[in-house]
């Protein structure tokens, strides 16, 4: 069991490293902003600014702040 856990941890570390290198080579940046939408039923949806939906909502929120609403 201990040997299996070590292998799983090693596999996870390798997969994470590969993902990080791939993201770096593609030029993807980490999200610097996030948008949280709270619905009437109390549920929350969070979107990072490095996604298409997140960029759209972040731009809208930025314009609202600039207007001063």
Secondary structure, 3 states (H helix, E strand, C coil): CHHHHHHHHHHHHHHHHHHHHHHHHHCCCCCCCEEEEECCCCCEEEEECCCHHHHHHHHHHHHHHHHCC
